[in-house]
């Protein structure tokens, strides 16, 4: 056999055509290697395709998971913000309940009920408190008696009048017949008495009177103890009883409050009434001058006006106001309670001639 290359193997077979009698094993090996490489490459490609498909399939799920996490984070942040807002709202409401500020918008609201009692205060008070920054005042309540503390700078916005004049740290009470007028507590009873007298003068004028007079009588009762003659009697435990009695005495003080004369040529007209709108004696007087057919008119009239029908304020109301003033350290020249009780001891006699 001929020598051949070490890497070449020649296979010869008898009886076969020459081109079939031999082949080169290196070519066969190379073919096998190429085939194996192609198979491996195909397998790798297949694996890569499967991996790519898996990644593409997993991507939406990952995106959904990330979106869910983001939504949960946003929800948690929103919940925390809501809790923070709720806490802030609660703290703000607590301040509103404590300081009870009144803004201009609240004051002008139809639902706002203006208290009967107003105190004028310095505009700098409570300005440093958040809820009071835009306020024109604040409310106080003492056992049911409500007080509006109005800043002096906001008097013009209030559209109220204060008699005799608005003064810092003065306290005012509402006029009995004019809700836009507030009268200083220190002169409240005196002012109301002046208004009553003015109304009686106006009644006389409108009815065509020539003369009228108002006289007041004030009754003051005193109680005195008197010892009765007799023997002292010893009681139990060494106590001694002395029989005695108490006697009441009444002192009357009369005073003319006003007298006035007119020409008497006024045609009788029905006057506008406030304090005496429900006084039967005054109503009868008006009827004797303005009723009928201009016949048998009254020529003179004398009537006693009881304080009970024209009280400036009740004793219980005066006591409530005094207590509120005391609790809020509001100084007053005199007790409203004592003035209300004094008014009950007064009787007015009104005389009129036509």
C-alpha positions as CSV (number, residue, x, y, z in Angstrom):
1,X,0.0,0.0,0.0
2,X,1.3,3.4,-0.8
3,X,2.4,5.9,1.9
4,X,-0.3,8.4,2.5
5,X,-0.5,11.6,4.5
6,X,-0.9,10.9,8.3
7,X,-4.1,12.7,8.4
8,X,-5.5,11.2,5.3
9,X,-7.0,7.7,5.1
10,X,-7.7,6.3,1.7
11,X,-10.3,3.6,1.6
12,X,-10.1,1.4,-1.4
13,X,-12.6,-1.3,-2.3
14,X,-12.4,-3.8,-5.1
15,X,-15.0,-3.8,-7.7
16,X,-16.2,-0.3,-7.1
17,X,-15.8,2.6,-9.4
18,X,-12.8,4.6,-8.6
19,X,-14.7,7.7,-7.5
20,X,-16.4,5.4,-4.9
21,X,-13.5,3.4,-3.9
22,X,-11.9,6.1,-1.6
23,X,-12.8,9.2,0.5
24,X,-10.9,11.7,2.7
25,X,-11.9,11.2,6.4
26,X,-10.9,14.8,7.2
27,X,-13.6,16.0,5.0
28,X,-16.0,13.7,6.7
29,X,-14.9,15.0,10.1
30,X,-15.1,18.5,9.0
31,X,-18.6,17.9,7.8
32,X,-19.6,16.3,11.1
33,X,-18.1,19.3,13.0
34,X,-20.0,21.7,10.8
35,X,-23.2,19.8,11.3
36,X,-22.7,19.7,15.1
37,X,-22.0,23.4,15.1
38,X,-25.1,24.1,13.1
39,X,-27.1,22.0,15.6
40,X,-25.6,23.8,18.6
41,X,-26.2,27.2,17.0
42,X,-29.8,26.1,16.3
43,X,-30.2,25.0,19.9
44,X,-28.8,28.3,21.2
45,X,-31.0,30.2,18.9
46,X,-34.0,28.2,20.1
47,X,-33.0,28.8,23.7
48,X,-32.5,32.5,23.0
49,X,-35.9,32.7,21.3
50,X,-37.6,31.0,24.3
51,X,-35.8,33.4,26.7
52,X,-36.8,36.4,24.6
53,X,-40.4,35.2,24.5
54,X,-40.3,34.7,28.3
55,X,-38.9,38.2,28.8
56,X,-41.6,39.6,26.5
57,X,-44.2,37.7,28.4
58,X,-42.8,38.7,31.8
59,X,-42.4,42.4,30.9
60,X,-46.2,43.3,31.1
61,X,-46.4,41.5,34.4
62,X,-43.4,43.4,35.7
63,X,-44.8,46.7,34.5
64,X,-48.1,45.9,36.2
65,X,-46.3,45.1,39.4
66,X,-44.3,48.3,39.2
67,X,-47.5,50.3,38.4
68,X,-49.3,48.6,41.4
69,X,-46.3,49.5,43.7
70,X,-46.4,53.1,42.4
71,X,-50.2,53.3,43.0
72,X,-49.8,51.9,46.5
73,X,-47.1,54.5,47.2
74,X,-49.3,57.3,45.8
75,X,-52.2,56.0,47.9
76,X,-50.1,55.9,51.0
77,X,-48.8,59.4,50.3
78,X,-52.4,60.6,49.7
79,X,-53.6,59.0,52.9
80,X,-50.8,60.6,54.8
81,X,-51.7,64.0,53.3
82,X,-55.4,63.4,54.1
83,X,-54.5,62.6,57.7
84,X,-52.3,65.7,57.9
85,X,-55.1,67.9,56.5
86,X,-57.6,66.4,58.9
87,X,-55.2,67.1,61.8
88,X,-54.8,70.7,60.6
89,X,-58.5,71.1,60.2
90,X,-59.1,69.8,63.7
91,X,-56.5,72.2,65.2
92,X,-58.0,75.1,63.2
93,X,-61.5,74.2,64.4
94,X,-60.3,74.1,68.0
95,X,-58.9,77.6,67.6
96,X,-62.2,78.8,66.2
97,X,-64.1,77.3,69.1
98,X,-61.7,78.8,71.6
99,X,-61.3,82.3,70.2
100,X,-64.7,82.6,68.3
101,X,-63.6,85.3,65.9
102,X,-66.2,87.2,63.8
103,X,-65.1,88.2,60.3
104,X,-66.8,90.8,58.2
105,X,-68.3,88.1,56.0
106,X,-69.7,86.3,59.0
107,X,-71.0,89.5,60.5
108,X,-72.8,90.5,57.3
109,X,-74.2,87.0,56.8
110,X,-78.0,86.7,57.3
111,X,-77.5,83.8,59.7
112,X,-75.4,85.9,62.1
113,X,-77.3,86.9,65.2
114,X,-76.0,90.1,66.6
115,X,-75.8,89.9,70.5
116,X,-77.6,92.5,72.5
117,X,-74.4,93.5,74.3
118,X,-71.3,95.0,72.6
119,X,-68.0,96.0,74.0
120,X,-65.6,98.1,72.0
121,X,-62.0,96.8,72.2
122,X,-58.6,97.6,70.8
123,X,-58.0,96.3,67.3
124,X,-54.6,94.9,68.2
125,X,-56.0,92.4,70.6
126,X,-55.7,88.8,69.3
127,X,-54.1,89.9,66.0
128,X,-51.3,87.5,66.4
129,X,-53.7,84.5,66.4
130,X,-54.1,82.9,63.0
131,X,-57.9,82.5,63.1
132,X,-58.3,86.2,64.3
133,X,-56.2,87.9,61.6
134,X,-59.2,88.9,59.4
135,X,-61.7,89.3,62.2
136,X,-63.5,92.5,63.2
137,X,-64.1,91.1,66.7
138,X,-65.0,88.0,68.7
139,X,-67.7,86.6,70.8
140,X,-67.9,85.8,74.5
141,X,-70.6,84.0,76.4
142,X,-71.1,84.0,80.2
143,X,-74.0,81.7,81.4
144,X,-76.1,82.4,78.3
145,X,-75.3,86.1,78.1
146,X,-73.5,86.7,74.8
147,X,-71.2,89.7,74.2
148,X,-69.7,90.9,70.9
149,X,-66.3,92.4,71.3
150,X,-66.0,94.8,68.4
151,X,-62.7,96.3,67.3
152,X,-62.8,100.1,67.4
153,X,-61.5,100.2,63.8
154,X,-64.5,98.1,62.6
155,X,-67.2,100.4,64.0
156,X,-67.8,101.9,60.6
157,X,-68.2,98.4,59.1
158,X,-70.7,97.5,61.8
159,X,-73.2,100.2,60.7
160,X,-74.2,100.6,64.3
161,X,-74.6,103.7,66.4
162,X,-73.3,104.0,69.9
163,X,-74.9,106.5,72.4
164,X,-73.7,108.8,73.7
165,X,-70.5,108.0,71.7
166,X,-68.3,105.0,70.9
167,X,-65.5,104.8,73.5
168,X,-62.7,102.2,73.8
169,X,-63.5,99.5,76.4
170,X,-67.0,100.8,77.0
171,X,-69.9,98.4,77.0
172,X,-73.2,99.0,75.4
173,X,-76.6,97.4,75.4
174,X,-79.2,97.4,72.6
175,X,-81.9,99.9,72.4
176,X,-85.3,98.5,73.2
177,X,-86.8,99.7,70.0
178,X,-83.9,100.2,67.6
179,X,-81.6,97.3,67.0
180,X,-79.0,99.5,65.3
181,X,-78.6,101.7,68.4
182,X,-76.5,100.6,71.4
183,X,-76.5,102.6,74.6
184,X,-73.7,102.8,77.2
185,X,-74.5,100.6,80.2
186,X,-73.4,103.3,82.6
187,X,-76.2,105.6,81.4
188,X,-78.6,103.0,80.1
189,X,-81.5,103.5,82.6
190,X,-81.1,107.3,82.5
191,X,-81.2,107.3,78.7
192,X,-84.2,105.0,78.5
193,X,-86.0,107.3,81.0
194,X,-85.3,110.3,78.8
195,X,-86.7,108.4,75.8
196,X,-89.9,107.6,77.8
197,X,-90.3,111.3,78.7
198,X,-89.7,112.4,75.1
199,X,-92.4,110.0,74.0
200,X,-94.9,111.5,76.5
201,X,-94.1,115.0,75.3
202,X,-94.7,113.9,71.7
203,X,-98.0,112.3,72.7
204,X,-99.1,115.6,74.2
205,X,-98.0,117.6,71.2
206,X,-99.7,115.3,68.6
207,X,-102.9,115.3,70.6
208,X,-103.0,119.1,70.6
209,X,-102.3,119.7,74.3
210,X,-101.8,123.2,75.8
211,X,-99.9,121.9,78.9
212,X,-98.4,118.7,80.2
213,X,-96.5,117.6,83.2
214,X,-94.8,114.5,84.4
215,X,-94.2,113.8,88.1
216,X,-92.4,110.8,89.6
217,X,-92.9,109.3,93.0
218,X,-90.4,106.9,94.4
219,X,-91.3,104.6,97.3
220,X,-88.8,103.3,99.7
221,X,-89.6,100.8,102.4
222,X,-87.6,100.4,105.6
223,X,-88.0,97.7,108.2
224,X,-87.5,98.5,111.9
225,X,-87.4,96.2,114.9
226,X,-89.3,97.1,118.1
227,X,-88.7,95.4,121.4
228,X,-91.9,94.4,123.3
229,X,-92.1,94.7,127.0
230,X,-92.0,91.4,128.8
231,X,-89.7,88.9,130.5
232,X,-86.9,87.2,128.7
233,X,-87.3,83.4,128.6
234,X,-84.5,81.0,128.9
235,X,-84.5,78.3,126.3
236,X,-82.7,75.1,125.9
237,X,-78.9,75.1,125.9
238,X,-78.8,78.5,127.5
239,X,-80.4,80.4,124.6
240,X,-82.5,83.5,125.4
241,X,-85.6,84.5,123.3
242,X,-86.9,88.0,123.4
243,X,-90.3,88.5,121.7
244,X,-90.4,91.5,119.4
245,X,-92.1,92.7,116.2
246,X,-91.1,94.3,112.9
247,X,-92.9,97.3,111.4
248,X,-92.6,98.6,107.9
249,X,-92.5,102.3,107.1
250,X,-92.7,103.9,103.6
251,X,-91.0,107.0,102.5
252,X,-92.3,108.8,99.4
253,X,-90.2,111.1,97.4
254,X,-91.9,113.2,94.7
255,X,-90.2,115.0,91.8
256,X,-91.4,116.8,88.8
257,X,-89.6,115.5,85.8
258,X,-90.9,118.0,83.2
259,X,-93.6,120.5,82.4
260,X,-94.3,121.9,79.0
261,X,-96.7,124.3,77.3
262,X,-98.0,124.5,73.7
263,X,-100.2,126.8,71.8
264,X,-102.8,124.1,71.6
265,X,-103.8,124.7,68.0
266,X,-102.7,121.3,66.7
267,X,-105.3,119.1,65.1
268,X,-105.2,115.8,67.1
269,X,-103.3,113.0,65.4
270,X,-102.5,109.5,66.5
271,X,-98.9,109.5,67.7
272,X,-96.3,106.7,67.0
273,X,-95.9,104.7,70.2
274,X,-93.0,102.6,71.5
275,X,-92.8,102.5,75.3
276,X,-96.5,103.1,75.8
277,X,-97.8,101.1,72.9
278,X,-99.5,98.7,75.3
279,X,-100.4,101.0,78.1
280,X,-104.2,101.0,78.3
281,X,-104.5,104.4,79.9
282,X,-102.4,106.1,77.2
283,X,-104.4,104.3,74.5
284,X,-107.6,105.5,76.1
285,X,-106.3,109.1,76.1
286,X,-105.5,108.9,72.4
287,X,-108.9,107.5,71.7
288,X,-110.7,110.4,73.5
289,X,-108.8,112.9,71.3
290,X,-108.8,111.1,68.0
291,X,-111.8,108.8,68.0
292,X,-115.5,109.5,67.4
293,X,-116.9,112.4,65.2
294,X,-114.8,115.2,66.6
295,X,-117.2,115.6,69.5
296,X,-116.9,115.3,73.3
297,X,-113.1,115.4,73.2
298,X,-111.2,115.2,76.4
299,X,-110.2,118.6,77.9
300,X,-107.8,117.2,80.6
301,X,-106.4,113.9,81.6
302,X,-104.4,112.6,84.6
303,X,-103.0,109.1,84.6
304,X,-100.7,107.1,86.8
305,X,-98.2,105.2,84.8
306,X,-97.0,102.0,86.5
307,X,-93.4,101.0,86.0
308,X,-94.3,97.4,85.5
309,X,-95.7,98.2,82.0
310,X,-92.7,100.2,80.9
311,X,-89.8,98.5,82.6
312,X,-86.4,99.3,81.0
313,X,-85.3,95.7,81.7
314,X,-86.3,93.0,84.1
315,X,-84.4,92.4,87.4
316,X,-83.4,88.9,86.2
317,X,-81.9,90.3,82.9
318,X,-80.1,93.0,84.9
319,X,-78.6,90.4,87.2
320,X,-77.4,88.3,84.2
321,X,-75.7,91.3,82.6
322,X,-74.1,92.3,85.9
323,X,-72.8,88.7,86.3
324,X,-71.4,88.7,82.7
325,X,-69.7,92.1,83.3
326,X,-68.1,90.8,86.5
327,X,-66.8,87.6,84.9
328,X,-65.2,89.6,82.0
329,X,-63.8,92.2,84.4
330,X,-66.0,95.0,82.8
331,X,-66.3,97.9,85.2
332,X,-69.6,99.7,85.7
333,X,-70.4,102.9,87.6
334,X,-73.4,101.2,89.2
335,X,-75.2,97.9,89.3
336,X,-77.9,97.4,86.8
337,X,-79.7,95.1,89.2
338,X,-80.1,97.9,91.8
339,X,-81.3,100.3,89.1
340,X,-83.9,97.8,87.9
341,X,-85.2,97.3,91.5
342,X,-85.3,101.0,92.0
343,X,-87.4,101.5,88.8
344,X,-90.0,99.1,90.2
345,X,-90.4,101.4,93.2
346,X,-91.2,104.4,91.0
347,X,-94.6,105.6,89.9
348,X,-95.2,108.3,87.2
349,X,-98.2,110.7,87.1
350,X,-98.9,112.2,83.7
351,X,-101.2,115.3,83.5
352,X,-102.3,116.9,80.3
353,X,-104.7,119.8,79.4
354,X,-106.2,120.7,76.1
